[in-house]
Amino acid sequence: MITLNQLITLYQDIATRHKQVNDFLAVQDFNIEMDNAPVYPLLVVNPVSANLPRTDNGYTSFNTTFELQVLDLVNKDNNNRMDVMSDTQQIITDVVNEFNTHPYYIDNSIDTISDISFDPIRGAYGGEVDGWKISITLEHPVQLSYCSAPVLPITGFLPPPLETDATAKNTTGTFEVQIVVGDTKVLDDEIIQIVDKDDNIIQTISNPLYEDITITLNDMP
């Protein structure tokens, strides 16, 4: 899974390689302090939201939204204002195109989603800075598993006993075995699903570490 810091590094990399961008900042709420003394033109990003969309296959992608601004200084007599607006708009377009067309992002399934609207910035940060801002959402793959989390294994816990006849199947469909209430079966499979007589999945046992596991169905009370 790509972390937030890694996503910010992607923007920083684009800013470093773009010949018209001289500086990069990742700041909260675009509070660009004059003490930072940025060198314009400047690319600024601010992470504002993240989303894990639920699909039939679980959580397979992560959406992270950034506010992005590209800014440049305007001359005191404003004679370069249109040039600044044109250049900063083109720089943002270059950033979007990089995410959508560069082989690195295509190979790693990183892409922008939804439409992107450009809002002008005029007279910001002391009145001498113009540019554009957008909201851009990056979609990137995610593989969520309890195995990858820094959490100790569960101990002293067993799934609740089943109280009905069931059928145990392996996930590939290569075998199927009926289990009667009160009986005991030993099955060897990576993932085991227990279904009732109506084919409803009532229990899934995942990742038994390639060891034999025992499933016991208790008698009805």
C-alpha positions in Angstrom: 0.0 0.0 0.0 1.3 3.5 -0.9 1.5 5.7 2.2 0.6 9.4 2.4 4.2 10.4 2.6 5.0 8.4 -0.5 2.2 10.2 -2.4 3.6 13.5 -1.4 7.0 12.4 -2.6 5.4 11.7 -6.0 4.3 15.3 -6.3 7.7 16.5 -5.1 9.4 14.3 -7.7 7.3 15.9 -10.5 8.0 19.4 -9.2 11.7 18.6 -9.1 11.8 17.3 -12.7 9.5 20.0 -14.1 11.7 22.7 -15.7 9.3 25.5 -14.9 8.9 24.7 -11.2 11.5 26.1 -8.8 10.1 25.0 -5.4 7.8 22.6 -3.7 5.8 22.7 -0.4 3.5 20.3 1.4 1.6 22.5 3.8 -1.6 22.4 5.8 -4.4 24.8 4.5 -1.9 26.5 2.3 -0.5 28.6 5.1 2.6 29.6 3.1 4.7 31.6 5.6 6.9 34.2 4.1 9.7 32.9 6.4 9.9 29.8 4.1 11.0 32.2 1.3 9.7 30.0 -1.5 11.3 30.3 -4.9 8.6 30.9 -7.5 7.1 29.3 -9.6 5.9 27.1 -6.7 3.9 23.9 -6.5 2.1 23.3 -3.3 0.0 20.3 -2.1 -2.2 19.8 0.9 -3.9 16.4 1.6 -7.5 17.0 2.5 -9.3 13.6 2.5 -9.0 9.9 1.9 -11.4 7.2 1.0 -11.5 3.3 0.9 -14.3 2.4 -1.5 -16.0 -0.9 -0.7 -16.4 -3.3 -3.7 -17.5 -6.9 -4.1 -13.9 -7.9 -3.8 -13.3 -5.9 -0.6 -11.1 -2.8 -0.3 -8.9 -3.0 -3.4 -8.1 0.7 -3.9 -7.4 3.8 -1.9 -8.4 7.3 -3.0 -6.5 10.3 -1.6 -7.5 13.8 -2.4 -5.1 16.7 -2.5 -5.6 20.5 -3.0 -2.9 21.5 -5.4 -1.8 25.1 -6.2 0.8 26.4 -8.7 1.8 30.0 -8.0 4.1 32.6 -9.4 5.0 36.2 -8.7 3.3 39.0 -10.5 5.2 42.2 -11.4 4.4 45.4 -9.5 2.8 46.8 -12.7 0.9 43.6 -13.4 2.3 43.5 -16.9 3.0 39.7 -16.6 -0.3 38.7 -15.0 -1.6 36.8 -18.0 1.7 35.1 -18.6 1.7 33.9 -14.9 -1.9 32.6 -15.3 -1.1 30.8 -18.5 2.1 29.3 -17.3 0.8 28.1 -13.9 -2.3 26.6 -15.6 -0.1 24.7 -18.0 2.1 23.4 -15.1 -1.0 21.9 -13.4 -2.0 20.3 -16.7 1.4 18.8 -16.9 1.1 17.3 -13.4 -2.3 15.7 -14.3 -0.9 14.4 -17.6 2.0 12.9 -15.8 -0.2 10.8 -13.5 -2.4 9.7 -16.5 0.2 8.9 -19.1 3.6 8.2 -17.6 4.5 4.4 -17.8 5.5 4.4 -14.1 2.0 5.4 -12.9 0.3 3.1 -15.4 2.4 0.1 -14.4 1.7 0.8 -10.7 -2.1 1.4 -11.3 -1.9 5.0 -10.0 -4.4 7.3 -11.7 -6.5 10.4 -11.2 -10.3 10.0 -10.9 -13.2 12.4 -11.5 -13.1 15.7 -13.4 -10.7 18.4 -12.4 -11.8 22.0 -12.1 -9.4 24.9 -12.2 -10.0 27.9 -9.9 -7.9 31.1 -10.3 -5.9 32.6 -7.5 -5.3 36.3 -7.7 -3.4 38.6 -5.3 -2.7 35.9 -2.8 0.0 35.8 -0.1 0.8 39.5 0.1 -0.9 40.5 -3.1 1.8 39.7 -5.5 1.1 36.0 -6.3 -1.3 34.6 -8.9 -1.9 31.1 -10.1 -4.4 28.3 -10.1 -5.7 25.7 -7.7 -7.3 22.3 -8.2 -8.7 19.4 -6.2 -7.1 16.1 -7.5 -7.8 12.6 -6.3 -5.3 9.8 -6.8 -6.5 6.2 -6.9 -3.9 3.6 -6.0 -4.1 -0.1 -5.3 -4.3 -1.4 -1.7 -3.9 -4.9 -0.3 -5.4 -5.0 3.2 -4.7 -8.0 5.3 -4.4 -8.7 9.0 -1.2 -10.5 8.2 0.4 -7.2 7.0 -0.6 -5.2 10.1 1.8 -4.8 13.1 -0.6 -6.7 15.4 0.1 -9.8 17.4 -1.9 -13.0 16.5 -5.2 -13.7 18.2 -4.9 -16.2 21.0 -7.5 -18.1 23.0 -10.3 -17.5 20.5 -12.3 -20.1 18.6 -15.1 -19.4 16.2 -18.6 -20.1 17.6 -19.8 -23.7 17.1 -22.1 -24.5 14.2 -25.6 -25.9 15.1 -26.8 -27.2 11.8 -25.8 -29.8 9.2 -23.4 -28.2 6.7 -21.3 -28.8 3.6 -17.6 -27.9 3.6 -16.1 -27.0 0.3 -12.6 -25.9 -0.7 -12.4 -22.6 -2.6 -11.4 -24.2 -5.9 -14.4 -26.5 -5.9 -12.3 -29.6 -6.2 -13.9 -31.4 -3.3 -17.1 -31.1 -1.2 -17.9 -33.0 2.0 -21.1 -33.2 4.0 -20.8 -32.8 7.7 -23.6 -34.0 10.0 -24.4 -32.3 13.3 -22.3 -33.9 16.0 -19.8 -35.4 13.5 -16.1 -34.3 13.2 -14.2 -33.9 9.9 -10.6 -33.0 9.3 -10.0 -31.0 6.2 -6.9 -29.7 4.6 -7.3 -26.5 2.5 -6.0 -22.9 2.4 -9.5 -21.4 2.8 -12.5 -23.3 4.0 -16.1 -22.2 3.6 -18.9 -23.8 5.6 -22.4 -23.5 3.9 -25.8 -24.7 5.1 -28.2 -26.9 3.1 -29.5 -23.7 1.3 -25.9 -22.8 0.2 -25.7 -19.9 2.6 -22.1 -19.3 3.8 -22.2 -19.5 7.5 -18.5 -19.7 8.3 -15.3 -18.9 6.5 -11.9 -20.1 7.9 -9.1 -18.3 6.2 -5.3 -18.8 6.2 -4.9 -21.8 8.5 -1.2 -21.5 7.8 -1.3 -24.7 5.6 -2.0 -26.9 8.6 -4.8 -29.4 9.1 -7.7 -27.9 11.0 -10.6 -29.6 12.7 -14.2 -28.4 12.4 -16.7 -29.9 14.9 -20.5 -29.3 14.5 -22.3 -29.5 17.8 -25.7 -31.1 18.4 -28.7 -28.9 18.3 -29.8 -27.9 21.8 
